Amino acid sequence: MGNIKENFNMFALGRILANVAMVGLLVVWVLAIQNTSNKSIQGVEINIASVDGVKDLVLDKEIYEIMKEASPVDIKLSPLKKLDIALLEQAIKRDNRIYKAEVYVDAQQKLIADITQRRPILRIKDEGGRDYYLDQDGNYVNKSQYRAVRVPVVTGHLEKYQPGWKEQWDSKLSRAYRIGRIINNDDFLSALVEQIHFERSGRIVIVPKIGTEKIVIDYMEDIEEKLTYNLKQYYKEMAKKDIWGKYKELDISYKKQVIGRNFVNP
């Protein structure tokens, strides 16, 4: 009986000591958090995922200015406990050039902003004087004041960007977007196309970076095949025969055809 009582007392004492140790650790942990939260951040680091290998769309200093203007306290001097991380993150996400943003403080008490940009596939210059990008999902993206992203430029008689434009299948903006996605997904066409121009009649004129022939389209049916197969096959034949610049226009409006028009005199 005495051994049982002695063992019980030792067990109880062990439980008490363990609880005391746990409380002690908890106190140290709380004091460490309080001590850390009273310190200022030890620097700001902004990481921007590139667009095609180049930081084209948004710059580090722009992200820093967004955070600086959004915060009611100085992000470099104020204690961490007064820094509203969620507020900074929301402010960055309001910029329509940003696809994703994550803001946090790391173990070295450095304020980190990890940014993923939207990926423009077209630059739109409409007849109303608006100048902006469309990304791969058709989102409106503001043009950067510092740099231009090298994507095909769409010009001419285009409607104003409005919600629901993608459902308007016959709108010129919708047609431009469909062509832009095809170009963006094809290395040959991405290297070829400089400009897409919409004439008042609705005819589409594609201006290449090489050669003098303008590529014209009247009908959008089977547009992917017309661009990725018919046009590419024609250019392959021209390369074999070394007969660049034979026509002023290449009409790819019709299925399985490339029609040369306006013969250029040598």
PAMINU-853839 format. One line per field, with one value per residue (C-alpha): residue number from 1; residue in three letters; x, y, z. Coordinates in Angstrom, 1 decimal. Last residue first. Example, Ala and Ser with C-alpha at 12.3 -4.5 7.8 and 13.67 -1.06 7.14 Angstrom:
# PAMINU-853839
num = (2,1) $
residuo = (SER,ALA) $
east = (13.7,12.3) $
north = (-1.1,-4.5) $
up = (7.1,7.8) $
This chain:
# PAMINU-853839
num = (266,265,264,263,262,261,260,259,258,257,256,255,254,253,252,251,250,249,248,247,246,245,244,243,242,241,240,239,238,237,236,235,234,233,232,231,230,229,228,227,226,225,224,223,222,221,220,219,218,217,216,215,214,213,212,211,210,209,208,207,206,205,204,203,202,201,200,199,198,197,196,195,194,193,192,191,190,189,188,187,186,185,184,183,182,181,180,179,178,177,176,175,174,173,172,171,170,169,168,167,166,165,164,163,162,161,160,159,158,157,156,155,154,153,152,151,150,149,148,147,146,145,144,143,142,141,140,139,138,137,136,135,134,133,132,131,130,129,128,127,126,125,124,123,122,121,120,119,118,117,116,115,114,113,112,111,110,109,108,107,106,105,104,103,102,101,100,99,98,97,96,95,94,93,92,91,90,89,88,87,86,85,84,83,82,81,80,79,78,77,76,75,74,73,72,71,70,69,68,67,66,65,64,63,62,61,60,59,58,57,56,55,54,53,52,51,50,49,48,47,46,45,44,43,42,41,40,39,38,37,36,35,34,33,32,31,30,29,28,27,26,25,24,23,22,21,20,19,18,17,16,15,14,13,12,11,10,9,8,7,6,5,4,3,2,1) $
residuo = (PRO,ASN,VAL,PHE,ASN,ARG,GLY,ILE,VAL,GLN,LYS,LYS,TYR,SER,ILE,ASP,LEU,GLU,LYS,TYR,LYS,GLY,TRP,ILE,ASP,LYS,LYS,ALA,MET,GLU,LYS,TYR,TYR,GLN,LYS,LEU,ASN,TYR,THR,LEU,LYS,GLU,GLU,ILE,ASP,GLU,MET,TYR,ASP,ILE,VAL,ILE,LYS,GLU,THR,GLY,ILE,LYS,PRO,VAL,ILE,VAL,ILE,ARG,GLY,SER,ARG,GLU,PHE,HIS,ILE,GLN,GLU,VAL,LEU,ALA,SER,LEU,PHE,ASP,ASP,ASN,ASN,ILE,ILE,ARG,GLY,ILE,ARG,TYR,ALA,ARG,SER,LEU,LYS,SER,ASP,TRP,GLN,GLU,LYS,TRP,GLY,PRO,GLN,TYR,LYS,GLU,LEU,HIS,GLY,THR,VAL,VAL,PRO,VAL,ARG,VAL,ALA,ARG,TYR,GLN,SER,LYS,ASN,VAL,TYR,ASN,GLY,ASP,GLN,ASP,LEU,TYR,TYR,ASP,ARG,GLY,GLY,GLU,ASP,LYS,ILE,ARG,LEU,ILE,PRO,ARG,ARG,GLN,THR,ILE,ASP,ALA,ILE,LEU,LYS,GLN,GLN,ALA,ASP,VAL,TYR,VAL,GLU,ALA,LYS,TYR,ILE,ARG,ASN,ASP,ARG,LYS,ILE,ALA,GLN,GLU,LEU,LEU,ALA,ILE,ASP,LEU,LYS,LYS,LEU,PRO,SER,LEU,LYS,ILE,ASP,VAL,PRO,SER,ALA,GLU,LYS,MET,ILE,GLU,TYR,ILE,GLU,LYS,ASP,LEU,VAL,LEU,ASP,LYS,VAL,GLY,ASP,VAL,SER,ALA,ILE,ASN,ILE,GLU,VAL,GLY,GLN,ILE,SER,LYS,ASN,SER,THR,ASN,GLN,ILE,ALA,LEU,VAL,TRP,VAL,VAL,LEU,LEU,GLY,VAL,MET,ALA,VAL,ASN,ALA,LEU,ILE,ARG,GLY,LEU,ALA,PHE,MET,ASN,PHE,ASN,GLU,LYS,ILE,ASN,GLY,MET) $
east = (10.0,6.3,4.2,1.1,-2.0,-3.5,-2.3,-5.0,-4.2,-6.8,-7.8,-11.0,-11.4,-10.5,-6.8,-6.1,-2.4,-2.0,0.8,2.1,5.5,7.2,9.3,10.0,12.8,11.3,11.7,10.9,7.8,6.6,7.1,5.2,2.2,2.2,2.2,-0.8,-2.9,-2.0,-1.9,-3.7,-6.5,-6.9,-7.4,-9.8,-12.1,-14.9,-13.7,-14.5,-13.0,-9.4,-6.4,-2.6,-0.5,2.5,5.6,7.8,8.7,7.0,3.6,0.6,-2.7,-5.7,-9.2,-12.2,-15.0,-16.0,-14.5,-11.1,-9.8,-6.0,-4.0,-0.3,3.1,2.5,5.4,7.2,4.0,2.7,5.6,5.5,1.8,-0.3,-0.1,-1.2,-4.3,-5.1,-4.8,-7.1,-9.8,-9.2,-9.4,-12.7,-14.1,-13.0,-14.5,-17.9,-19.4,-19.3,-20.8,-20.2,-16.7,-17.9,-19.8,-18.4,-17.4,-14.3,-15.3,-15.8,-13.0,-12.6,-8.8,-5.9,-4.8,-1.1,0.6,2.6,5.8,4.9,5.5,7.4,7.3,3.7,2.4,-0.8,-3.8,-5.1,-8.7,-9.2,-9.6,-8.3,-4.9,-4.6,-6.0,-3.9,-4.8,-4.9,-8.2,-8.3,-11.9,-10.9,-9.3,-5.7,-5.6,-2.4,-2.7,-1.5,-0.9,0.1,-1.2,1.5,2.4,3.7,5.4,5.5,7.9,8.3,11.5,11.3,14.1,11.5,9.4,6.7,3.9,2.3,0.9,-0.3,-1.9,-2.9,-1.7,-2.1,-5.6,-4.2,-6.7,-4.6,-1.9,-4.3,-5.7,-2.2,-1.4,-4.6,-4.1,-0.6,-1.9,1.3,0.6,1.9,5.0,6.1,6.2,9.4,9.5,5.8,5.1,1.5,-1.9,-0.7,-2.3,0.1,3.2,1.9,1.1,4.4,6.3,4.4,5.3,8.9,9.2,8.0,4.8,4.2,7.6,9.6,11.1,11.4,8.2,6.3,8.3,7.3,7.8,9.5,9.4,11.6,11.2,13.6,14.1,10.6,10.1,10.1,7.2,5.7,9.0,9.0,5.4,6.0,9.0,7.1,4.3,6.7,8.6,5.2,4.2,7.5,7.0,3.4,4.7,7.4,4.9,2.6,5.4,6.4,2.8,2.4,5.7,4.6,1.4,3.3,5.7,2.7,1.0,4.2,4.5,0.9,1.3,4.5,2.8,0.0) $
north = (43.4,44.3,43.4,41.3,42.8,39.7,36.3,33.9,31.4,28.6,25.7,27.4,31.0,34.2,33.7,36.6,37.4,41.0,43.0,40.0,38.6,39.9,36.8,34.3,32.2,29.0,27.0,30.0,30.9,27.3,27.4,30.8,29.2,26.2,28.6,30.6,27.5,25.7,27.8,30.9,29.4,26.4,28.7,30.9,28.0,30.6,34.1,35.5,38.6,38.0,39.8,39.2,42.1,41.2,43.3,40.7,40.5,41.9,40.9,43.3,41.5,43.2,42.3,43.3,44.7,47.4,50.1,48.3,46.4,46.3,43.5,44.4,42.9,39.2,36.9,35.8,35.1,33.3,30.9,30.3,29.5,29.8,33.6,33.8,31.7,33.7,37.0,35.8,35.0,38.3,40.3,38.6,39.4,43.0,43.2,42.1,39.1,36.7,39.2,36.8,38.1,41.7,40.8,43.8,46.7,47.6,50.3,49.0,48.7,50.5,50.5,49.2,45.9,45.8,42.4,41.8,43.4,44.7,48.4,50.0,52.8,54.1,50.6,49.9,48.9,45.4,44.5,40.8,38.5,35.4,35.6,39.2,42.2,45.3,49.0,52.2,54.1,56.8,56.3,54.6,51.7,51.0,47.5,45.7,41.9,38.8,40.4,38.0,39.2,39.6,37.4,39.2,38.0,40.9,40.3,42.5,41.4,40.4,37.8,35.0,36.4,39.0,38.5,39.8,37.5,38.9,37.3,38.4,42.0,44.3,45.1,47.0,46.2,43.2,45.5,47.3,44.0,42.8,46.0,45.8,42.2,43.0,45.7,47.0,48.3,45.1,45.2,48.5,51.5,52.6,50.9,50.5,54.1,53.9,54.4,51.9,52.1,54.8,52.9,49.6,51.1,52.9,49.7,47.9,50.7,50.7,47.0,47.5,46.4,45.1,44.3,42.3,40.2,36.5,36.0,38.0,37.7,36.8,39.9,39.5,42.6,42.7,45.3,45.8,44.9,45.6,47.6,46.0,46.0,42.9,41.0,41.8,40.9,37.6,36.8,37.6,35.3,32.5,32.9,32.8,29.7,28.0,28.7,27.5,24.3,23.9,24.4,21.8,19.3,19.9,19.4,16.2,14.8,15.6,13.8,10.7,10.8,11.0,8.1,6.0,6.7,5.8,2.6,1.7,2.3,0.0) $
up = (-109.1,-109.5,-106.5,-107.3,-105.7,-104.2,-102.9,-101.8,-99.0,-99.0,-96.8,-95.8,-97.0,-95.3,-95.5,-97.9,-98.3,-99.4,-101.1,-103.0,-103.9,-100.8,-100.1,-102.9,-101.4,-102.8,-99.6,-97.4,-99.5,-99.1,-95.3,-95.2,-97.0,-94.7,-91.7,-93.1,-93.8,-90.5,-87.4,-88.8,-91.0,-88.7,-85.7,-87.6,-88.6,-89.2,-88.5,-92.0,-93.7,-92.8,-94.3,-93.9,-95.0,-97.2,-96.9,-95.1,-91.4,-88.3,-89.7,-90.0,-89.6,-91.3,-90.1,-92.2,-90.2,-92.7,-90.4,-90.6,-87.6,-87.3,-85.7,-85.3,-84.9,-85.7,-86.7,-83.5,-81.7,-84.9,-84.9,-81.2,-81.1,-77.9,-77.9,-81.5,-80.9,-77.8,-79.7,-82.5,-80.0,-78.2,-81.4,-82.4,-78.9,-79.3,-82.7,-81.4,-83.2,-80.2,-77.7,-74.7,-74.4,-74.0,-70.8,-68.8,-71.2,-73.1,-75.7,-79.2,-81.7,-85.1,-85.5,-83.5,-81.8,-80.8,-80.7,-77.5,-76.3,-72.8,-72.6,-69.7,-67.1,-67.2,-67.2,-69.1,-67.1,-67.5,-68.5,-68.1,-71.2,-69.5,-71.3,-70.4,-72.3,-72.2,-72.2,-74.3,-74.6,-77.3,-78.2,-81.4,-79.5,-78.7,-77.2,-76.3,-76.5,-74.7,-71.3,-68.4,-65.0,-62.4,-59.5,-56.5,-53.3,-50.7,-47.8,-44.7,-42.9,-39.3,-39.8,-39.3,-42.2,-42.2,-44.7,-47.9,-50.6,-54.0,-57.0,-60.5,-60.2,-63.2,-62.0,-58.9,-56.2,-55.2,-53.9,-51.6,-50.3,-49.3,-47.5,-45.5,-44.6,-43.2,-40.9,-39.2,-35.7,-34.0,-36.2,-34.6,-36.9,-38.6,-42.0,-42.8,-41.6,-40.2,-41.9,-44.5,-48.0,-49.3,-48.3,-49.5,-53.0,-53.0,-52.4,-55.1,-57.5,-56.5,-57.2,-60.8,-62.6,-66.2,-67.6,-65.1,-67.9,-68.3,-70.2,-67.5,-64.3,-60.8,-58.6,-55.3,-53.0,-49.9,-47.2,-44.3,-40.6,-39.5,-36.4,-33.0,-30.5,-32.0,-31.5,-27.7,-27.4,-29.3,-27.1,-23.9,-25.0,-25.8,-22.5,-20.6,-22.6,-21.8,-18.1,-18.2,-19.8,-17.2,-14.4,-16.0,-16.3,-12.7,-11.5,-13.6,-12.2,-8.6,-9.2,-10.6,-7.6,-5.2,-6.9,-6.7,-3.0,-2.4,-4.3,-2.5,0.9,0.0) $
